[in-house]
């Protein structure tokens, strides 16, 4: 049992508070433009754009043109990959704790 190797870039991309907030907003509100995503952040739109591209490179987001704007949206299948990896890690941890408990009790 091991985590999917392709999940590592996902966790690296989510290892930033701003990116976690951005993806949370996209999950809650659906596709949004950079202008709308920038509201409530103390960083520039350029910084938001950089964060979005980091998450897109990890496969978490995609953008699509709608008129003159690009709308950013979550790729749910990649979040599912991350969830699956966390479940596997959790099972490994539970198994290790059970082995330790058995060893201590013997």
Order of alpha helices (4+ residues) and beta strands (2+ residues): alpha-alpha-beta-alpha-alpha-beta-beta-alpha
